[in-house]
Amino acid sequence: QAVHAKCLIYDSAHRPFVDAARHLFPPGILLLCYHPGSVVTCGTLNQELAGEPDTDFAATLRTFSSQPVPCHLRAQSTFADVMLYIFTSVTTGLPKAALMRQQRFYVSHFAMAKAFNISADDVVYNCLPLYHAAGTNLGVGLALMHGCSVVLSKKFSARAFWDDCRKFDATVIQYIR
């Protein structure tokens, strides 16, 4: 089964891998390169992309309105619609794309928000990768749907975990053992 992606957002640290696979991408796919920055700026402008075919994600993000999506556009979406693909790790072959519908995304973070009384005042510390369902659903989903802040860690570090939680005033943490 093919995934007909229209956009690929990747971290600038993965640029060599994207470049190596570029010939495999469908024509017209939008490539957005994210260059991590400080928590305050939500990324920095990526100077290495000047004149490149890829687009700077942070610069693109700043061109969009911060206002809610108009009702007439939201009305076209249903809970049955595919929201995103999570690429699973498998023991044989390449990772497989597992689709996630809007309903699963919504229910997972909604249940967590209700169970733990998470609100817009919270700061979620997410040390899980965004290609992991929990990292996306619970970490980023809480921020998108409930207005709380999310701190993304590059990777889990037992040594830095509690220092990071204090540094960013985390009120919610998640981890999978």
RAGIWO-V494615 format. One record per run of one state. SS is the DSSP state (hx for helix, st for strand, lp for the rest). FROM is the first residue (numbers start at 1). TO is the last residue. Records with the same first field share a line. If there is no record, write none. Layout:
# RAGIWO-V494615
SS = FROM-TO / FROM-TO
This chain:
# RAGIWO-V494615
lp = 1-6 / 25-29 / 35-46 / 50-54 / 62-70 / 75-81 / 89-95 / 116-122 / 127-132 / 147-148 / 153-160 / 168-171 / 175-177
st = 7-11 / 30-34 / 55-56 / 82-88 / 96-101 / 123-126 / 149-152 / 172-174
hx = 12-24 / 47-49 / 57-61 / 71-74 / 102-115 / 133-146 / 161-167
